[in-house]
Amino acid sequence: MGMQSATVRLLMKSVASTNVMTTNTTQIAIDATELVLAWQAHRRAPAHAAAAAAYAAARLRVAGLFPIMLGFLLGTATGTIAYVGIGSWGLLLPVAIMYGVFAWASAWRGAR
């Protein structure tokens, strides 16, 4: 994770941080809890405007983070399956991608 963070910070300065999954995981847990609580409040008092607004806001927050978390889950599952299926050879593709990014970033940085 440190290598990923350093790569983004040093070679791709204009790109957003890519190691924020801990924050995203925490945030989706908080938002999911708030969604359940807002849903319960809205169900008890459907005509209450504040409850409806809180429920709608919680749904939007969860919907915004859901694709990110789904991608993270699918990537983790794919990596696990590859590692179990082909062992250490499964690490070659991510390493090759990392070196490709290094080469691209170095060339892009040199061209500026």
N, C-alpha and C positions, 0 to 999 in steps of 0.2 A: 504494500500500500504506500509505503514511503517512496519507493521508486516511481510509482504512478504519479504521486503528488509532485515529486521533483520534476518529472518529465513535463507535466502540464505547466507548472509554475515557471520553469526555465526555458522550455522550448516553444511553448504555445501560450504565450502571455495573454493573448486576446481571447482565449477560450475559457469558458466557465470551468470551475473546479469539477473534476470527475470522480472524486472520492467522498461523496456526501451521502452514501447509502445508509450510514448509521443515523444521520439526521433524518433522512427520508423515512427509514423504518420507524423511528421514534414518532415522527410526525403522523404517519398513517395510523399508528396505534392510537395516538391521541385523537385524531380526527374520526376514526372508526368508533371510538368510545363516545365521542361527542355526538356522532350520528345516531347511535343507538339511544342515547339519552334524549336527544332532540326528537327522534321518532316517537319515543314513548310519550313525551310531553305533547307532541302534536296529535297523537292518537287519542289522548285523554281529553284534549280541548282543541278540536279541529277548527273551531271558529276563532281561536285566539291568534291574532296577527303576529305577535312576537314569537310564538311557538312555531308558526308556519315559516317565518323568516329564518329562524335559527335552524330549522330542519333543512330548508333550501340551501342555506350557506354551508352547512355541514356536508350535504350531498355534493355540492360543487367542489369543496376541498378534497373529498375522497376521490371524486371522479378525476381530478387533476393529477393526483399522485398514483392512481391505479395503474396506468400504462407503464410508468417508471418501475413500479414494484413488480409488475408482471414480467417485464423485460429482464429485470434482475433475477427473478425466480427462474425463468426459462434459461437464462445464461448459466446460472449456477447448476441447474439440473443437467444441462447439456455437457458442461465441463465435468461434472461428476460421472455421468454415463461414459463419456470419452475416456476418462482416467481409469474407471473400472474395466472398461472393455479393452483398451489397448495399453494400459499401464503408463509408464513414464513417457512413451512415445507421444501420448496425447498432449504433452506439454510443448512439443515442437511448434505446433501451430500458433499458440499464443506468443511464444518467444519470437517466432518469425514475424508475426504482426507487430510486436513491440519494436523489433529492429527496423521493420519497414517504416513505422511511424518516426523513429529516430532519424532515419535517412531522409524521409520527406521533410521533417522539421528542420534538419540541418541544411538541406538544399534550399528550403524556403527562406530560412534565416539568412543564408549566404547571399541569396538573390536580392535581399532588401538593401 
